[in-house]
Amino acid sequence: FMLRIRRPPRPTLFPPRRSSELESKEVKAANAQISQAQSDAGAADDSLLMVTFTIGDQTYGGDILQIQEVTSMSHITRVPHVKPYLKGVTNLRGNIVPTLELRTRLGLDALSEENTGNQQIMIARTDMGLLGYIVESVREVITVPKNKIEPTPEDWLDAEHKYFVGIAKSDDSLVTIIDFSR
């Protein structure tokens, strides 16, 4: 006769969740729209396909081909002694992704803790690898004719702000265009 001892499972700080629990309807819709737009992106050379997002009351946009996906806000591991806008790193399916808060990077005041619940992370492909950008909300994918894009005046920008590449005139607003690779 052999006595078998069953040990209870070890508790974890961050229990695994099913992917359906992690992704909200908004994130799934944004990723579907981005995937569809990326497959159509090579069709027109006279326009720019952009994913738009908000920070505060301002709308920003970036080239759809630079965006890999949008995720819900997840656990971010802090990294000591980094610039204030670098919030830390996140684990994206086994890939360690540096994640920065775009609001702070742009020099805007940080959100209060109670206003951060709906934030999302846009994962962008850059020369340095994947980077996560925390934004308040991802809006939509738009097509802007290149003749409706005004370049950012060089004297407006210093070396720290070269990621602004222009301002697009959309139907109902102006969209500040950011190059995620800079």
Secondary structure, DSSP 8 states (H G I E B T S, - for coil): ------------SS----HHHH--HHHHHHHHHHHHHHHHGGG-SSEEEEEEEEETTEEEEEEGGGEEEEEE----B--TT--TTEEEEEEETTEEEEEEEHHHHTT-----GGG-TT-EEEEEEETTEEEEEEESEEEEEEEEEGGGEEE--GGG--GGGTTEEEEEE-SSSEEEEE-TT-
